[in-house]
């Protein structure tokens, strides 16, 4: 690619360097990031190329292409970089700058408009948040603060995609058998803001985040649990990084909370579960929140279950393709990425693939259909619920 001097906006690159930090200039094009980037396998996306363009201030070339929108924000590039370059922050910053300059990705428009209108990306009314738990013994903490043991922050995907309701109901069942009362925010729950931040709208993100901090602190609980690692990572890590405000309760993924209950003997597993299971590490739970062992501890505690690891696990896990706005903008690429991951799962001989993420659940389900696979998709909590007598 021939670069002309007039194409280089060095003030732009200086701005990026000052806002991202000193690691921005450390990238020297070794290619480690590109070699392991899952998105690069299904598109022309090249992390190191984007980094070099940013360093050279090639603002217009970046904004006029869809390169920055192909990233799933899995963080593999950042973790593997031998020089500690914060590639992920660079990509998110470039997206925000593109939107600010009038170059949003149009395919994200419905998602953004829905968040502005309904506080969720699914074009669903707020009242629809209560549908999944009708008939279940849960407490609406927005109306009755302090009347539950934990707040279950469900997240938008599991709330509005009916295919995931068996997972959310399994959470309530398992905790109920442990003697825990589950609370929710009902129609007052709002998107964590992670998705809209990921597609270049930090202002909308801050508005949602500020209200979430207030709602969570007012719920009157000591612990908040999550099924969606994206929500957990956003509320636990990004809110702190962006100095949104202090959240007083402890924040945990449900697998962390339940693994503790099992270790304390508070959950009795009565039934054999005749499954051969392999586990997919969600990027936001593993790479972003460093939670690897609790889901494995749960699966190994299930009587009758055979557990098999696939290639590329834990910090080296292969992204399913659902994050970073990729599934919204380029669903075929997201499904192709999930198909690649499922191929690795099938090689283990397992009949069931499990995970602990709403986004992974949804995208792996779509991948199973495309592959016409005989494997079954289940969340860790669904499998655990199978081992508990009613």
N, C-alpha and C positions, 0 to 999 in steps of 0.2 A: 504494500500500500504506500503510494507516494504521498507525502505530507507537505503541504505548502505552509510557509511561515504565517501567512494571514489566517490560516485555519487554527492556529494555536492561540488559545486564550490563557496565558500564563497566570493572569490574575485569578481565573477560575480555579486552576490547579493549586495556587497558593491558598485560596479559600478552603479548598478541600483538605489540604495538609494541615491547616490551622484548626479545623473543626474535627477532623478524624484523629489526628495525632501523628507523632513522629514515625509510626510504623508505615504510614502511607508511602513514604519515599523509599522504604527499604526493599520494595519489590524489585528484583533484578531479573525477572523473567525466567526463572529456573524451570517452570512448567509443572512443578509438583501438584499444584492445585488443579490444573487442567487434566492431568493424567487420571485423577480419581474423581472428577466431577460427574455425578450421575446425570445431570441435565445435559452435559456435553455429549452424552451417548445418543441422545434423541433429538439434538438440534445443533446448530452451528455456534452455540454459546461457548465462549472460551474465556475463563476467568482472567488469565494473564493478559490477554489482548485488551480486555476492558480496563484492567489496572493500568496498562501502558497508555491507553488513550486518555485516561483520567489524568495521569501524570503529565502528559503533554498538553493538557487543556483542550482536547478536541471535543469541546462541548457540543457543537452542532452535529457532529458525526454520531456521538453517543445518543443524543436526543432523537435523531431522525431514524434510528434503527430500533429493533425490538430486543436487542441484546440484553439490556438490563432487566427485562421482564421474564427472562427464561430461568432465572435463578429460583430454586425452591427454598432458599435460606436454610439449608440443612446444616451448614457450618463445617462441612468436611474440609473445604479449602482452608478455612481459618485454623482448624485444628492441625492439619498436616503441614502448614507452611513452616519451613525450617527457620525462617527469620521472624516469625511472629507477626506477620502482616495482617492487619484487621481487614481482610477482604470483605467480610460481611457488612461491616459498617460503611465501607466505601460504596457497596452496591445500594444499600438502603438510602444513603445520602444522595447518590446519583438519581435515584427514583424520585426523591423529594424535590430535587432541583429541577428535574424534568417536568414534574407537575406544576411547580411554581412558574416555570418558563412557558407554560401553555402546551406541554407535550405529554399529557397523560395517555395511558393506554386506554383507548375507547372501550375495549372489552370489559374494563373494570367499572365503567360508568354505572351500570345497574346496581352493582355491589355497593358503591359509594353512596348513591342516592338512597338505597334502602337503609343504610346505616344512619343517614341523616334524618330519614323519616320515621324509622321504626326501631332504631337501636340494634338492628341485627342485619346481616348481609343476605338474608333469605327472602326478602320481600314479604314477610309475614307480620301480621298484627301482633302487638305485644301480648294480647290475651291468649294467643296460640301457645305461649310458653307453658301454660298450665295443662295442656292436653295429655302429655306423656304420663303424668302421675295421677290421673283421675282414678279413684278407687284405691289408691295406695295410702299407707299411713305415713304421711309427711306433714311437716308444719311449715306454713308460710311465715317466714321470719320477718318479712316486710310488714306484716300485720301483728305478729306475736314475737317480738324480739326476745331472745334468751330462752325460748321454750323448746330448744332442741340441743342435742349433744354436739352436733356438727352442722355446719352449713355446707351443703352440696352445691357447688357452683357448676352447673351442668354444662354450660357452653352452648353456643348457637347451633353447631352441627348436630350434636346429639339431641338437642331439643326439637329441631324441625325435620330431621330426616327419620321417618318412621322405621326405617330398617335398623336403626340403632337403639330403638326404644327397649328392646330386650336387654341391652347392656345397662341402660340407666335403671331399669326395674331390678336388674340383678344386684346393683349397688344397694338399693333400698332393702332387698331381701336379705343379702348377706349381713348388712349392718344391723338389721332388725333381729336376726338370729343371734347376734352378739349382744343384744340388749341395748343397742344404740338408737336414739331417736334422730331421724334425719330431717334437717330443715332445708328449705329452698327459699329463693327470693321471688318465686312466681313470676308474674308479669312484670315485676320491677327489675328482674335481672337484665343486665345490658351486656352487649358484646364487650369483651376485654379490650378490644381496639387493636389487637395484634395484626389482624389481617389488613385493616385500613392503613396502619403504619407501614406495613410491608409493601403496600402498593403506592406509597408516596404521599400520604396525607397526614403528616404529624399533627396538624391542628385538630382534625377530627379525633385522632387518637387521644390527645390531651383532654379533650372535652369528655370523652367516654371514661377515660381513666380517673379523672377527678371525681366524677360521680360514683364510680365503682369503689373508690377508697372510702367514701362516705357511707355507701350502702353496706359494705363489708364490716366496717367498724361499728355500725349501728345494729348489726344482726344479733349482738349479744352472745356470741360464741367464742370459745377459745381456739377452735380449729376450723379451717376451711379445707375441704377436699375437692379434688378435680378429677374428672375422667379425661379431660383434654389437656395434654402436655403443652399445647400452644398457649392456652389460657394460663396455666401454671407458670410457664416461663415468662409470659408477658407481665402478669401481675406480681410475681415474686422478684424477677430480675430487671425487666425493662422499666417498671414503675420506679424502682430504686435508682436505676441509672439515669432516668430522665427527671428524677427528683419530683415525682408527682405528689408524694405525701406518704406518711408512715401508715402502714397497715398493722394493726395490733395483734390480730389472731395469727396463729401458726398456719402456714400454708403447706399442704402436702398433696401429692398425688394419691389417689385412692389405693393404689397398690402398696404404697408405703404404709399407709394407715392400717390396711387390712393385714399386711405381713406382720405388723406388730401385734395385732389382736390374735393371730394364729400362734405366734411365739409365746403369748401370754396365756394360751389355752382357752381363749374366750370364744373361739369358733370351733365347733365340733364337726368334723368331716366324717359322715356316716356311710356314704355310698361310693362304690367303685365307679370310676369314670373310664370307660373302655375307649380311650383315644390315644393315638400317637400324635404328639403335638410338637411343633416347632414354633419358636418365638421370634417375632420381628421387633427389634428395638426401634421405637419412634425417635426421630432425630431430636425433637424438642424435649423429650423425656431423658434421653441418653446424653447426646452431645451437649445440649444446652443446660440441662439440670443435673446431669451426672447421676441419674437413677438407673442402675443396671441390675442389681441383685434382687430387690424385692419381688418383681414379677416372677423371676425364676424360683425364688423361695416358695412362692404360692403354688406354682405349678408342680414343683417337686413334692409338695405336701399333699397333693390330691391323690387319694388312693386309687390304684389301678391305672393311673396315667403313665404313659411312657414319654419321656421328654428327649428330644433330639435337637442339637444345635445345628444350624446351617452355617455355611461360609459367610464371612463378613458380619460379625456380631459386635455388640457393645460399641466401643468408640469407632470401630471400623464398619459399623452397620451401613448397608446400602439404602439410600433414601427411597421411599415408596413413590415420591413424586407429587404429593398432595399439597405441599406448603408453598408459601411465598406468592400466592395468587396465581400460580401456574395452572391449577386445575380449573380456575374460573376463566382464564384467558386462552389456554391451550389444553383443553381436556384430553385430546388424543395423545399429546406428549405425556401428560400425567399418567394416563392409563398404560402407555408403553413402558414407562418407568416402573409401574406396579407389576406389569407383566414380567419385566426383567427380575424383579425381586421374587416373584412367585416361582419363577423357573429355579432359582436357588433353593426355595423352600421345598419344591417337589423332589429335588435330588436327595433329600433326607429320607424319603419314604414315608413321611408323616401324612396322616389323613386330614389333619387340622392345622391351619396356621392361626396363631393368636397374636394379639398385640394389646397395647394399653393406650390407645389414642383414637379419638373420634375421626380425625382426618385420615389416618392410616386405615382404619376400619372401612370407611366409605370407599376409599380409592382401591384398596385391595379387593373389596367386593366387586367393583367394576372390572378389575383386572381378571378375576376369576371367570367372569362372564365372557370376556374377550378370548381368554385362553381355552374356554370350555373345559376348565379344570375340574377334576373330581374332588379336589380339596374343599374343605369347609372353613369359613372364616368365623372365628369367635373371639370376643374380648376375654381377657383373663378373668374378669369378674363373672362372665357367663359360665365359664368352665368351672369356676369355684362354686357357683350356685348349684351346678349339677351334682356336686358332692355333698350337698346339705339336704337333709330330710326336711320336708315341709313341717 
